[in-house]
Amino acid sequence: MSALDVQIVFLVTRDLEATTRFYVDGLGLSLALGQGTCRITRVAPGAFSGFCRRDAAPNPDGVIVTLVTEDVDGWFDRLRTRGIAIEKAPAHHPAYRICHGFLRDPNGYLVEIPALRRSGVEEPLAVAASTGHP
């Protein structure tokens, strides 16, 4: 069996235009594919977020869109200069050994931007994932 190549998470939106502006213009993600009532943004190589327009209101309860970086403070500085409201400024979370902050997208989905570190080492999770190390 071959390995999986790509990961996409689809979420519901009532306002596809505002959602696209937030993720593409606000966060700087690239639009990978427009499919009429659905749009897919590239988060990182092999990782995508998709949003599909539906008449029903999205239910953001329990959903966290997590975008991992090694430069949390730099990302939040960038978001502030773009006028994006910050829900919780970056802070260290000692129990999980991460630094993270939060904002909300136009649908009410919580967006977390952390720098994840593996337990016991100082190697970022993104590097561990790209090298295949657990």
N, C-alpha and C positions, 0 to 999 in steps of 0.2 A: 504494500500500500504506500502511496506517495504521501509526503508531508503536506500539511495545509500551507497555503500560500499567502492568504490575506485574511484579515479580520475586519468586519464591519458591524457596527451596532446602529440599528435604525430606531429613531424616536419620532414621535408624532408632534406636529406643529399646526397651529391654525394659520400662522402668518409666515409663509415660506420666505418671503422677501426680507422681513425683519430678521429672521433667523440666519439667512445667508449673509446679510450685512454684518451681523454680530460675529459670526465665525470667520468670514472671509476678510471683511474690512477691519473689524475690531480686533480679532485675535491674530489675523494674518495667515490663516490656513488657506490652502489653495483649493479651489473648486475642481474636483477630480472628474465629476460627471453630473450633468443635468439630465434628468429623465422626466421632464414635464412637471408632475406634481411631487417629485422626489429629487433631492440633490445630495451628492456625496462629497464630503470634504476630506482631503488627505491630512491626517494628523502627523504621521511619520511613515517611513517606508513599511508597507504592508499593513498599516493601521488606518482605518477610516471611520468617520461618523456620517451617518445618513439621516436626513430629515425628510419626512413625507407629510404633505399637507392633507389634513383631514378636517371635516367640519366639527367633529367632537373635540372638546378641549383636552389638551394633554394633561396627564396626571403626573406631576413631577415628584410626588411623594416617594421617597426611597431611592430616587435615581441620582447618581453622582457621575458626572462626566469628568473623568480624571485624565489630565494632560500632563505627563511627566517631563521634567526638565532638570538639568543640573544647576540652572540659574534662576531660581525662584524670584529673588529680589529684582533681577533684571527684567523678568517678565512682568512683574507687578508695576515697576517703574514705567514700562512701555504701555501697559494698560491704562495707567493713570494719565499719561500724556495723550492718550487717544480718547479720554473722557469716559472710560468705562467705570461704572460704579463698583467699588470693592466692598464685598460683604464682610470679609474678615481678612485683615492684613496678614502677611506671612508671619508665622511664628513657629518656634521649635516645639515639637511634640515629643517629649522624652520617652514616653512609653513605646512609641513606634520608631523612634530615632529618625524622624523626618522633619523637614521644614516644609510647611504648606500654608496656602491661603485660599480664600474662596470668593467667588462671585456668582451671579445668577445670569442665565441667558434670558432672552425675551419670553421664553415659554415657562420660566420659573424653575427650570432644571438647575440644580446646584452644580457649579463647575469648580473643581478642585485642581490647583496647580501645585504639585509637590516635587521635592527632590527625594526620591526613595533610596534608601540605603539597605543593603542586605544585613541581616543580623550577624554581628560579630566581626564584620569587615567594613571597610570604607569604600567598597566598590559600588557605584550606582547601579540600581536595578536595570536601567536601560542598557548598560554595558554588559551586564550578566546575561540579559536576554539575547543580545546580539551575538554573544559568543557561545550560547547554549549551555552555560554553566548554571546549575541550580542555586 
